[in-house]
């Protein structure tokens, strides 16, 4: 599993960012995501836990 930083408004022009990879369990990942969202999510981003096969959105690179 991996932790992804996503745009809170889900804009097509904003790319996803990989924060952490190779997380072993959902429980461990959930704890990390909750901590990141409490401390670092702001008015423009939030953190989510995804499976290893999740493909990051590349923002403008996807659109051009």
Secondary structure as GFF3:
##gff-version 3
##sequence-region A 1 64
A	DSSP	beta_strand	2	7	.	.	.	ID=ss1
A	DSSP	beta_strand	17	20	.	.	.	ID=ss2
A	DSSP	alpha_helix	26	39	.	.	.	ID=ss3
A	DSSP	beta_strand	45	50	.	.	.	ID=ss4
A	DSSP	alpha_helix	60	63	.	.	.	ID=ss5
###
